Amino acid sequence: MLKKIWIFIVGILVIGIICILYFFMTKPQSDLKRIKVAEVTHSIFYTPQYVAKHLGYFEEEGLDVEFFLTPGADKVTSSVLSGDVQIGLAGSESTIYVYNQGEKDYLVNFAALTKRDGSFIVAREKIEDFTLEDMVGKTVIGGRKGGMPVMTFAWALSENGIDPEKDVNIDTSVEFAAMSGSFIGGNGDFVNLFEPNALQLEKQGYGYVVASLGELGGVVPYTAYHARKSYIENNQDVIQGFSNAIQKGIDYTLTHSDEEVAKVIIDEFPDTSLEDVEEIVKRYRNNDSWFDTTYIQEEDFYHIQDIMENSGELEKQAPYEKLVTTEFAKK
């Protein structure tokens, strides 16, 4: 009888120890400040961000960061403006739209991530020595009207003497997330896709990557981090820490091999093989897709507005000094 009692007591103690250990292992680290970030899409294009996440750079800066996929730059800005998230990652054109609409507590860009469009032009047929002239008279699934992919595409056409309204049929009716599926379904002669969609479509035999839209569009703060003006003013430690973590992610990405980087971020893309992640990292690296610093240059910010004006989406340019802060960036 005594033996059974001791077994019972030991069992209770073991359960108690397990519960205590579980509590401390799963207890949120109260010294980390929690923030929410809306990302416009989930793509290997944003590799430095995922490097920062998986190598613990945010925690090193005292932050517990939670990311939310929020398809469409308009939806990202709505999430930031509503207070559902504190920081948005989207094209900087979205902050220009908000400012020009008269928002008092407007959105300010504080850190750049990608320096050019991350889309690749995919053709239904294999084209040797492709030029934009090959798209004249064709239908292209270009992306949401007013979004950077379709505006960059239109600007590239214009720069090459092609009228985007008369010479090419640009389909802007397809949602960003549905573009690949629409093309596979038989719509369009070309489609502009981010990775990993472009590579996957190639591997499935539905098309061929013929050009980089990023190379055609030039350097711009294509995707950047923004927050409400008031939030930045009142949470400078958070913004500084976040910017520092992204800079560390950029530094790692630019100084390590494609294989090393792919191994760090592979868990972000469970449906993509390590080999494919490595191939896409290489493709974006060769495309010179990432800034080496989060600092947003004035000339790059105005270039993105030139692209917007070319598409008829901007009546008045917004001032760099209002919509960009370089206070938190390494120049």
PEHU-V422522 format. One record per run of one state. SS is the DSSP state (h for helix, s for strand, l for the rest). FROM is the first residue (numbers start at 1). LEN is the number of residues. If there is no record, write none. Layout:
SS_FROM_LEN + SS_FROM_LEN
//
This chain:
l_1_1 + h_2_25 + l_27_6 + s_33_7 + l_40_4 + h_44_11 + l_55_2 + h_57_4 + l_61_2 + s_63_7 + l_70_3 + h_73_10 + l_83_4 + s_87_4 + l_91_2 + h_93_8 + l_101_6 + s_107_8 + l_115_5 + s_120_4 + l_124_8 + h_132_4 + l_136_3 + s_139_3 + l_142_6 + h_148_12 + l_160_9 + s_169_3 + l_172_4 + h_176_9 + l_185_5 + s_190_4 + l_194_3 + h_197_7 + l_204_4 + s_208_5 + h_213_5 + l_218_5 + s_223_6 + h_229_6 + l_235_1 + h_236_20 + l_256_2 + h_258_11 + l_269_5 + h_274_13 + l_287_3 + s_290_1 + l_291_7 + h_298_13 + l_311_9 + h_320_4 + s_324_1 + l_325_7
//
